[in-house]
């Protein structure tokens, strides 16, 4: 992974955790392994990206033998998993609400059909 990609991935992880990516936060996350101009360039590039491109950054994975980079990779992985879990939970809740509404509609239709059947049976007995 290139140094710029590392900066972009760190910025994405910060954003995913609810923080606004800043030079200080990125530097803290990546350590002193990257020169300041690379950090600045990466942050500027991240801030100018559309949201869709930022979401694609979640697919980046840090590959580095250093402990700091491994920690960053773990943090990125956790952030990506948390984001994925949140999306799945939202999707699940949406479908649960749809199913509840459909079940209520079916119960109402069944009740209406029972009432109609009862009415027809009572008319049949009197005829």
N, C-alpha and C positions, 0 to 999 in steps of 0.2 A: 504494500500500500504506500502510495507516495506521501510525502509530508503534508501536502495540501489536503489529500484525502483524509489523513489523520485529523487535521484541524476541522474539516467539514463533519466528520463523524462525531468528533467531540462536541461540536456546536449542536448537532442534531440530538445527541444524547442529553445535553443540557436542556434543550428546548422540550424534549419529550418528558423530562422530569419536572417541567413547569418553570424552569428558570430561563431568563433572557440571556442568551449567549453573550459573553463579554470577553475582552482580551484577558482579563485577570482570571476569570473562571476557566477559560480554555487553557491558559498557561498552567494553572494549578492542576488541571486534569491530566495534561500531557507531560508535565514536568519541564525541565530545562533542556530537553533533548532537541528541540526545534528552535531555530533562530527567530528572533522577534519579527523580522520582515515577512517570514513565511506565515507566522501566526496572524499578522495583520492582513496579509493578502487572503488567507483562507477565511477569516472572519468577514472581510468585505465581500468575498465571493458568496459566502453563505447568506449574508443579509440581502444580497441582490437576487437570490434565487426565488423562483415562484414556489408556492407551497407544494405543488406536485413533485417538483424536483427534490425538495427537502424530504418528502416522504420516501422517495427512492433511496435516499442516503441511508435509511434504516437497513438496507440490504448490505451495506459495507461492513466488513469485518476486519478488525485490527489483527495483523499478523506481525508480531514482533517478539523477539526473545527477551526483551527487558521486562523487569518486574512492573515498572510503571505502565508500560504499554499493555501488559497482561491485565493489570488492574483496570485500565481503560477499556480493554476488550470485554472484561467481565461486566463492567458498568454498562457498556453499550448493549451487551447481550441482555442484561436484566431490563434495561430501559425498553429494548425492542420487545421482549417478552411481555412486559407490563402493558405496552401499547397494544400489542396483539390481543392480549387477554381483555383489555378494555373494549376493543372493537368487537370481539366475539360476544362479550357480555351485553353490549348495546344491541347487537344483532339478535341475540337470544331473547332479550327483554321485549324487543319490538315484535318478534314472532309470537311470543307468549301473549302479549296484549291482543294481537290479531286473533289468536286461537280462542281466547276468552270471549271476545266479541262474537265470534262465529258460534261458539257454544251457546251463548245467551240467545242469539238469534234462533238457533235450532230449538232450544227449549221453548221459546215463545211460539214458534210454529207448531211444535208438538202439542202444546197446551191448546192452541187454537183448533187444531185438528181433533183433539179429544172432545172439545166443546161442541164442535160441529157434529161429530159422531154421536155424541150423547143426544143432541137435538134431533138428529135423524132417527135414532132409535126410539126416542119418545114419540115422535110423529108416527113411526111405523106401528107402535103399540096401540095408538089411539085410532088408527085407520082401520 
